[in-house]
Every structure is written in C-alpha cells, then in structure tokens.
C-alpha cells in the first residue's frame, strides 16, 4: 500500500538449481520462469516502486494489473538467472541490496549491481547496510545502517534509494522512525508496509 494504492508484492530471494536449498524464498530458474509466464498470461505487469510513487504523486498511469516483484539480499544469481528472464519477459523487479555484502561469495559484484541499475528493468533499493536485527539497535547504529546504505548505493548506481526492506522483518518503532528520515517507505517480509 502506498498512499492508499494497493499493489500485490511477490517476494523472492535467491534463484538457484540446488534442490537442497529450494524453499520458501529460494526458487529454481524454471519455477521463476513459470511464475513470469503465468503473470504475463493473466494480464499482470511487473512495475518498479518508482512507478507506484509517480502514480500517487504525479498521476502517472499504472497498468491495469500492476504487481511488484522483489528480491532480497542481492544474490549473484539475481544477475545470472533473474536478469535474463527480466529481459526475456520485459518485466521489472526491485532488488533490496546489502552494501556490506556486495562482492562477497554468492552476492553480486558492484559492477553487476551497476549494470542492473542501468538496465531500466531493475530498481536497486536498500536492505540496510549490514542486514542486522533492527529491533535491537540503538539510534546511532540505526542511523549508520540507513544512511550508509543509502549513500553507498547512491554512489554506486547514481540513483538515491527511496525504499528500505527491513531485514527478516525485524524492526522497532525507533527503527521505523529512523528509516523514515532517509526513505519514503519500508517493506516487511510479512506483507505489511510502513509509509
């Protein structure tokens, strides 16, 4: 929900073929493509968060059945597996990236994040700087997590992130308030949304 507009969100994490890892947030490339086919055949159009903001703030048009596709953590398979499917289906996705994890094993490199951001198909947004438990952090730590993530991703992509996804849904009233100093909205794993 953004300013009273309701848009379904489908949240993913990794896209991989390892059967032992498949589960609630890990999907095989074949299953993801099946999802993309179903959404397309049923008239859904994957939009970016900025499309929703432009609609509510500027009256820009939305497709008849908009949907947000989100991917958390910035896994390298978001580049190798997801990106080709976005190109094939002309779909869009939001990836919530952890700056501290960029370039570490199984995460995207800075160059991959930049390429996705430039593609027009991917919006790079914040998953906080280190993906810690926000409900246990004091104000100064929360400021660091929100500000450093925003600054790092803005410098990397040339686009200032306006959304944060709370790591594993952890949050406190303080963390929501601090996040609001830096971001237009936050997203929770359980589907709730804070403006």
For each residue, the residues with C-beta under 8 A, 3 or more apart:
1: 4 5 6 7 193
2: 5 7 52 53 56 185 193 195
3: 56 57 195
4: 1 56
5: 1 2 52 55 56 62
6: 1
7: 1 2 47 52 66 67 68
8: 67 68
9: 67 68 69 70 187 191
10: 35 67 68 69 70
11: 25 70 71 72 189
12: 15 25 27 32 69 70 71 72
13: 25 26 71 72 73 75
14: 21 25 26 27 73 75 77 78
15: 12 26 27 28 29 32 71 75 77 78 81 82
16: 21 22 26 28 29 75 77 81
17: 28 29
18: 21 22
19: 22
20:
21: 14 16 18 26
22: 16 18 19 26 27 28
23: 26
24:
25: 11 12 13 14 72
26: 13 14 15 16 21 22 23
27: 12 14 15 22 31 32 35
28: 15 16 17 22 31 32
29: 15 16 17 32 33 81 85
30: 33 34
31: 27 28 34 35
32: 12 15 27 28 29 35 36 81 82 85
33: 29 30 36 37 85
34: 30 31 37 38
35: 10 27 31 32 38 39
36: 32 33 39 40 85 88 89 91
37: 33 34 40 41 89
38: 34 35 41 42
39: 35 36 42 44 46 67 91
40: 36 37 44 89 91
41: 37 38
42: 38 39 65
43: 64 65
44: 39 40 65 66 67
45: 63 64 65 66 67
46: 39 66 67 68 69 91 92 93
47: 7 51 52 62 63 66 67 68 92
48: 51 52 68 92 93 94 123
49: 52 53 68 94 123 125 162 163 185
50: 53 54 123 162
51: 47 48 54 55 60 62 66 92
52: 2 5 7 47 48 49 55 56 62 66 68
53: 2 49 50 56 57 162 184
54: 50 51 57 58 60
55: 5 51 52 58 59 60 61 62
56: 2 3 4 5 52 53
57: 3 53 54
58: 54 55
59: 55
60: 51 54 55
61: 55
62: 5 47 51 52 55 66
63: 45 47 66
64: 43 45
65: 42 43 44 45
66: 7 44 45 46 47 51 52 62 63
67: 7 8 9 10 39 44 45 46 47
68: 7 8 9 10 46 47 48 49 52 94
69: 9 10 12 46 91 92 93 94
70: 9 10 11 12 93 94 95 96 165 187
71: 11 12 13 15 74 75 78 82 93 94 95 96
72: 11 12 13 25 95 96 127 165
73: 13 14 96 97 98 101 107 127 131
74: 71 78 95 96 97 98 101 102 107 108 113 127
75: 13 14 15 16 71 78 106 107 108
76: 79 80 106 107 108 109 112
77: 14 15 16 80 81 82
78: 14 15 71 74 75 81 82 83 95 108 116
79: 76 82 83 108 112 115 116
80: 76 77 83 84
81: 15 16 29 32 77 78 84 85
82: 15 32 71 77 78 79 85 86 93
83: 78 79 80 86 87 116 119 121 122
84: 80 81 87 88
85: 29 32 33 36 81 82 88 89 91
86: 82 83 89 90 91 92 93 119 121 122
87: 83 84 90 119 121
88: 36 84 85
89: 36 37 40 85 86
90: 86 87 121
91: 36 39 40 46 69 85 86 121
92: 46 47 48 51 69 86 121 122 123
93: 46 48 69 70 71 82 86 121 122 123
94: 48 49 68 69 70 71 122 123 124 125 163
95: 70 71 72 74 78 116 122 123 124 125
96: 70 71 72 73 74 125 126 127 163 164 165 187
97: 73 74 101 102 108 113 124 125 126 127 153
98: 73 74 101 102 107 127 128 129 130 131 149
99: 102 129 148 149 152 153 156
100: 129 130 131
101: 73 74 97 98 104 107 131
102: 74 97 98 99 107 108 109 110 113 156
103: 107 108 109 110
104: 101 107
105:
106: 75 76
107: 73 74 75 76 98 101 102 103 104
108: 74 75 76 78 79 97 102 103 112 113 116
109: 76 102 103 112 113
110: 102 103 113 114 156
111: 114 115
112: 76 79 108 109 115 116
113: 74 97 102 108 109 110 116 117 124 153 156 157
114: 110 111 117 118 156 157
115: 79 111 112 118 119
116: 78 79 83 95 108 112 113 119 121 122 124
117: 113 114 122 123 124 156 157 158 159
118: 114 115 157
119: 83 86 87 115 116 122
120:
121: 83 86 87 90 91 92 93 116
122: 83 86 92 93 94 95 116 117 119
123: 48 49 50 92 93 94 95 117 159
124: 94 95 97 113 116 117 153 156 157 159 161
125: 49 94 95 96 97 153 161 162 163 164 165
126: 96 97 146 149 150 153 161 163 164 165 183
127: 72 73 74 96 97 98 131 149 164 165 167
128: 98 131 132 134 145 146 149 164 166 167
129: 98 99 100 144 145 146 148 149 152
130: 98 100 145
131: 73 98 100 101 127 128 167
132: 128 136 137 141 145 167
133: 136 137 167 168 170
134: 128 137 142 145 166 167 170 171 172 175
135: 170 171 172 175
136: 132 133 170
137: 132 133 134 141 142 145 172 174 175
138: 141 142
139: 142 143 174 178
140: 143 144
141: 132 137 138 144 145
142: 134 137 138 139 145 146 174 175 178 179
143: 139 140 146 147 178 181
144: 129 140 141 147 148
145: 128 129 130 132 134 137 141 142 148 149
146: 126 128 129 142 143 149 150 164 178 179 181 182 183
147: 143 144 150 151 182
148: 99 129 144 145 151 152
149: 98 99 126 127 128 129 145 146 152 153 161 164
150: 126 146 147 153 154 160 161 182 183
151: 147 148 154 155
152: 99 129 148 149 155 156
153: 97 99 113 124 125 126 149 150 156 157 159 160 161
154: 150 151 157 158 159 160 161
155: 151 152
156: 99 102 110 113 114 117 124 152 153
157: 113 114 117 118 124 153 154
158: 117 154
159: 117 123 124 153 154
160: 150 153 154
161: 124 125 126 149 150 153 154 164 183
162: 49 50 53 125 183 184 185
163: 49 94 96 125 126 183 184 185 186 187
164: 96 125 126 127 128 146 149 161 179 182 183 185 186 187
165: 70 72 96 125 126 127 186 187 188 189
166: 128 134 169 170 171 175 179 186 187 188 189
167: 127 128 131 132 133 134 170
168: 133 189
169: 166 188 189 190
170: 133 134 135 136 166 167 175
171: 134 135 166 175 176 179 186 188
172: 134 135 137 175 176
173: 176 177
174: 137 139 142 177 178
175: 134 135 137 142 166 170 171 172 178 179
176: 171 172 173 179 180 186 194
177: 173 174 180 181
178: 139 142 143 146 174 175 181 182
179: 142 146 164 166 171 175 176 182 183 186 194
180: 176 177 183 186 194
181: 143 146 177 178
182: 146 147 150 164 178 179
183: 126 146 150 161 162 163 164 179 180 186
184: 53 162 163 195
185: 2 49 162 163 164 193 194 195
186: 163 164 165 166 171 176 179 180 183 193 194
187: 9 70 96 163 164 165 166 193
188: 165 166 169 171 191 192 193 194
189: 11 165 166 168 169
190: 169
191: 9 188
192: 188
193: 1 2 185 186 187 188
194: 176 179 180 185 186 188
195: 2 3 184 185
